[in-house]
Amino acid sequence: MYSNFMEHGIEYAKQAVNEDDAGNYSKAFQLYMNALEYFQAQLKYEKNPQIEKTIRQRCMGYLRRAEEIRAILDNGGSVPASIGDASVTAQPKTGPKPKDGGGKDKEDPEQAKLKAGLDSVIIREKPNVRWSDVAGLESAKLALQEAVILPVKFPQFFTGKRKPWRAFLLYGPPGTGKSYLAKAVATEADSTFFSVSSSDLVSKWMGESEKLVSNLFQMARDNAPSIIFIDEIDSLCGQRGEGNESEASRRIKTELLVQMQGVGSDDQKVLVLAATNTPYALDQAIRRRFDKRIYIPLPDLKARQHMFKVHLGDTPHNLTESDFEKLAQKTEGFSGSDISVCVKDVLFEPVRKTRDAEYFMKSSNGMWVPCEPKQRGAVKTTLLELDAQGLASKVLPPPITRADFDKVLARQKPTVSKADLEVHERFTKEFGEEG
């Protein structure tokens, strides 16, 4: 994806110079900002020092010219002479004074500033979470594939009245994989992915929050096909009319409603994906904007079994398929997050055994591993003593065993209560569908 950043940056720069020469300063400003965005993205991956230096020079030149144009638009003043000695492919030139003093498009620099603030929410690097990494949730995965993958790869399928889904609400108890599913969408989709939380869209300045929402959707449309993922959407869109609701909160919800209403039009390829742990807290009008409301439940037996394997990965262990099945049976009521925490704790058990061991033996490959006192080849020593002998790099922890899991599970309890589950199941009967 990033191989085209340089080409896009140069193209935007050329367009910016043309608009600059023509006196279209509002357009030129935005194009310079677009060019800077792509050059900055290229810098993240560029390994050649000489090319990196050239890109930085370009950025300095374009940024300086953009600041000059901002001053022109803000004050209606004359155009500064040049952008200095920056070495650029498409160098902006001095143009005449802006037409009509630039008053008509005076808000463009402000929009560019807001868009620059939102730039960090664009996920440029794929999270590397595949559909196969998401245990269970087959219905949710199929629905998201219909909305994300098929329209891009097979646009001919979606003609006439057949339109792809445009807004998904994923709800369920904490730790069931809603955000993880969104990461899989970001990995699998050939789309620009915007991942935002309430903190990205809420500003202390009066009127700026709704502008951030508006600019977020505009950026998504400009970069279509794209996906906007809003995590914990309930913190932005609680029920209207509540006593603790502020004027700013009402304006954000209104703007979000307006923007989501526009997303469904024929010429826009923007998918809105949102997640919440408290679906009843959502404003009714916002809830209706989501054409698909999918319940992400606690993992079933097979999903839990798969999760244990995924989280263990290639860590050495001696568990059998039967062991994984029994672990899944013992963790009824555990969320995906609970299982992740469990496995993370288990991964440290071999380290603890090695740290506390009093006997070690030398294996056939020359590595020292902890062992029982009566085991053949056992040597009475400790980890610290081996370290003192300069053998620290020759010590290996033992493989993970079923007993390690039993020890950790004896002290761990599920974090989702029955009351939490009842709330989500009731919401599913009223408004949602099973995931």
Secondary structure by P-SEA (a helix, b strand, c coil): cccaaaaaaaaaaaaaaaaaaacaaaaaaaaaaaaaaaaaaaaaccccaaaaaaaaaaaaaaaaaaaaaaaaaaccccccccccccccccccccccccccccccccaaaaaaaaaaaaccccccccccccccccccaaaaaaaaaaacccccccccccccccccccbbbbbccccccaaaaaaaaaaacccbbbbbccccccccccaaaaaaaaaaaaaaaaaccbbbbbccccccccccccccccaaaaaaaaaaaaaaaaccccccbbbbbbbbcccccccaaaaaaccbbbbbccccaaaaaaaaaaaaccccccccaaaaaaaaaaaccccaaaaaaaaaaaaaaaaaaaaaccbbbbccccbbbbbcccccccccccaaaaaaaccccccccccccaaaaaaaaaaccccccaaaaaaaaaaaacccccc
